[in-house]
Amino acid sequence: MTHRLVGSIAGQQAAAFALIGEHASRLGIPLSGGDEEKRFSIWSSTAVFRRLDGDCAAVELESAERRLLLTLQSNLAEVFEDGGFTIEWDEVNEGALAPGLALMQVVSATRRSPGFTRVRLRGEEAARFATGSLHFRLLLPEDPAAPEWPRISRTGRTVWPERKIHKPVYTVVAQDEDWLDFDIFHHAGSPTCDWVETTPVGQTVGVMGPGGGWCPSGSPLYLFGDETALPAIARMLALAEGEVSAVLSASAEDLGELTADPRVSRTEDLIAALTATVIPEGAYVWFAAGAESARAARSHLTGMGLAKSQFTAAAYWS
Ligand SMILES: Cc1cc2nc3c(=O)[nH]c(=O)nc-3n(C[C@H](O)[C@H](O)[C@H](O)COP(=O)(O)OP(=O)(O)OC[C@H]3O[C@@H](n4cnc5c(N)ncnc54)[C@H](O)[C@@H]3O)c2cc1C
């Protein structure tokens, strides 16, 4: 099923088209079409802008997923509003929760190993966090007793409440129709760890997404990561269809049952393990850890001549 939204921009056609060009270039995505029409694709959705008579422009959005359609609507509404234009949409869900945001209840928070607490959330939309992407943003409102959430404004953009919401990224480790689990790595100075230590069972949190990558398809697949990447690597080990190996800098206790997996090894130094790896043709390298390590990994892999399509070097924290 294809979901659609239509909008119009009154006046300043040339300036509106210039804004589309700048926006696509900021996003790093190609803009196609001629003088009369511009189009781009992002988040599995397409946006088309057409010149109309009377200095006006039409906007048409299409997506296979309504959540992604509304995400693009919100993004364009914000960009155009900030640029001094208003897009008049044929449909705006004014007051609804931000696109992709589900509210879920904390069912349990259990120390599963010395370094990690496993949190189970329950909510009707859990199943949609099982596909396409591995990650989500956890939304922790400043006052859990009176939470305020980002909502869609009259113009279609997402408006965040004035009271601060902490929104770190986590990885779904398991899920079913109405629950999902994720693992929080304990480290100093972490608002999320402080929150989970308050035993928040029964609280409502926001879960936004899913987003981020899925398991890369290259074979062999080489995975490298620290504790924060452990949940993602565990998911990828289960999802990978070809040859795969993983090197982690987590402790044996935190690795748990992965220590018995012959594809998994432990290291104290991820960069040394990466540089010692001979990478054959067709392989894919996936690396995620702190920003400094991710920078060193990226520099090593590009230095070896790997193209951007052959590796990921992600900063999971900074
Ligand atoms: C795609 C993706 C998936 C992720 N999945 C997971 C996951 O499943 N489980 C998980 O635990 N983390 C995961 N992370 C990492 C997590 O988002 C960060 O560690 C984040 O900073 C946690 O928020 P916070 O409230 O703890 O800290 P923040 O408020 O972001 O940071 C507070 C302080 O903690 C420091 N800090 C953050 N992380 C660490 C760390 N690992 N070690 C030492 N100091 C740190 C920061 O530098 C800062 O000074 C993921 C990150 C990404 C990008």
Ligand as a Chemical Component Dictionary entry (heavy atoms), coordinates in Angstrom:
data_LIG
# 
_chem_comp.id                   LIG 
_chem_comp.type                 NON-POLYMER 
_chem_comp.pdbx_formal_charge   0 
_chem_comp.three_letter_code    LIG 
# 
loop_
_chem_comp_atom.comp_id 
_chem_comp_atom.atom_id 
_chem_comp_atom.alt_atom_id 
_chem_comp_atom.type_symbol 
_chem_comp_atom.charge 
_chem_comp_atom.model_Cartn_x 
_chem_comp_atom.model_Cartn_y 
_chem_comp_atom.model_Cartn_z 
_chem_comp_atom.pdbx_ordinal 
LIG C1  C1  C 0 22.952 3.045  16.952 1  
LIG C2  C2  C 0 23.319 3.002  18.436 2  
LIG C3  C3  C 0 22.933 1.913  19.198 3  
LIG C4  C4  C 0 23.265 1.848  20.555 4  
LIG N1  N1  N 0 22.863 0.770  21.311 5  
LIG C5  C5  C 0 23.175 0.711  22.629 6  
LIG C6  C6  C 0 22.718 -0.352 23.461 7  
LIG O1  O1  O 0 21.971 -1.250 23.013 8  
LIG N2  N2  N 0 23.104 -0.376 24.771 9  
LIG C7  C7  C 0 23.896 0.615  25.310 10 
LIG O2  O2  O 0 24.231 0.555  26.505 11 
LIG N3  N3  N 0 24.324 1.658  24.553 12 
LIG C8  C8  C 0 23.963 1.735  23.245 13 
LIG N4  N4  N 0 24.364 2.802  22.493 14 
LIG C9  C9  C 0 25.205 3.831  23.130 15 
LIG C10 C10 C 0 24.387 4.840  23.938 16 
LIG O3  O3  O 0 23.451 5.483  23.101 17 
LIG C11 C11 C 0 25.348 5.875  24.538 18 
LIG O4  O4  O 0 26.239 5.273  25.437 19 
LIG C12 C12 C 0 24.599 7.011  25.207 20 
LIG O5  O5  O 0 25.531 7.991  25.511 21 
LIG C13 C13 C 0 23.873 6.543  26.443 22 
LIG O6  O6  O 0 23.203 7.637  27.020 23 
LIG P1  P1  P 0 23.531 8.078  28.516 24 
LIG O7  O7  O 0 22.292 8.580  29.130 25 
LIG O8  O8  O 0 24.154 6.932  29.213 26 
LIG O9  O9  O 0 24.655 9.118  28.322 27 
LIG P2  P2  P 0 24.812 10.592 27.688 28 
LIG O10 O10 O 0 23.974 11.622 28.342 29 
LIG O11 O11 O 0 24.741 10.484 26.204 30 
LIG O12 O12 O 0 26.282 10.791 28.147 31 
LIG C14 C14 C 0 26.612 11.004 29.514 32 
LIG C15 C15 C 0 28.114 10.866 29.676 33 
LIG O13 O13 O 0 28.451 9.489  29.520 34 
LIG C16 C16 C 0 29.525 9.345  28.626 35 
LIG N5  N5  N 0 29.375 8.036  27.966 36 
LIG C17 C17 C 0 28.416 7.652  27.115 37 
LIG N6  N6  N 0 28.567 6.347  26.791 38 
LIG C18 C18 C 0 29.661 5.921  27.461 39 
LIG C19 C19 C 0 30.327 4.662  27.527 40 
LIG N7  N7  N 0 29.907 3.612  26.828 41 
LIG N8  N8  N 0 31.418 4.564  28.319 42 
LIG C20 C20 C 0 31.863 5.619  29.034 43 
LIG N9  N9  N 0 31.266 6.838  28.998 44 
LIG C21 C21 C 0 30.180 6.989  28.216 45 
LIG C22 C22 C 0 29.402 10.534 27.677 46 
LIG O14 O14 O 0 30.638 10.859 27.113 47 
LIG C23 C23 C 0 28.923 11.618 28.621 48 
LIG O15 O15 O 0 30.004 12.231 29.264 49 
LIG C24 C24 C 0 24.016 2.888  21.144 50 
LIG C25 C25 C 0 24.404 3.998  20.369 51 
LIG C26 C26 C 0 24.038 4.051  19.029 52 
LIG C27 C27 C 0 24.450 5.259  18.211 53 
# 
loop_
_chem_comp_bond.comp_id 
_chem_comp_bond.atom_id_1 
_chem_comp_bond.atom_id_2 
_chem_comp_bond.value_order 
_chem_comp_bond.pdbx_ordinal 
LIG C1  C2  SING 1  
LIG C2  C3  SING 2  
LIG C2  C26 DOUB 3  
LIG C3  C4  DOUB 4  
LIG C4  N1  SING 5  
LIG C4  C24 SING 6  
LIG N1  C5  DOUB 7  
LIG C5  C6  SING 8  
LIG C5  C8  SING 9  
LIG C6  O1  DOUB 10 
LIG C6  N2  SING 11 
LIG N2  C7  SING 12 
LIG C7  O2  DOUB 13 
LIG C7  N3  SING 14 
LIG N3  C8  DOUB 15 
LIG C8  N4  SING 16 
LIG N4  C9  SING 17 
LIG N4  C24 SING 18 
LIG C9  C10 SING 19 
LIG C10 O3  SING 20 
LIG C10 C11 SING 21 
LIG C11 O4  SING 22 
LIG C11 C12 SING 23 
LIG C12 O5  SING 24 
LIG C12 C13 SING 25 
LIG C13 O6  SING 26 
LIG O6  P1  SING 27 
LIG P1  O7  DOUB 28 
LIG P1  O8  SING 29 
LIG P1  O9  SING 30 
LIG O9  P2  SING 31 
LIG P2  O10 DOUB 32 
LIG P2  O11 SING 33 
LIG P2  O12 SING 34 
LIG O12 C14 SING 35 
LIG C14 C15 SING 36 
LIG C15 O13 SING 37 
LIG C15 C23 SING 38 
LIG O13 C16 SING 39 
LIG C16 N5  SING 40 
LIG C16 C22 SING 41 
LIG N5  C17 SING 42 
LIG N5  C21 SING 43 
LIG C17 N6  DOUB 44 
LIG N6  C18 SING 45 
LIG C18 C19 SING 46 
LIG C18 C21 DOUB 47 
LIG C19 N7  SING 48 
LIG C19 N8  DOUB 49 
LIG N8  C20 SING 50 
LIG C20 N9  DOUB 51 
LIG N9  C21 SING 52 
LIG C22 O14 SING 53 
LIG C22 C23 SING 54 
LIG C23 O15 SING 55 
LIG C24 C25 DOUB 56 
LIG C25 C26 SING 57 
LIG C26 C27 SING 58 
# 
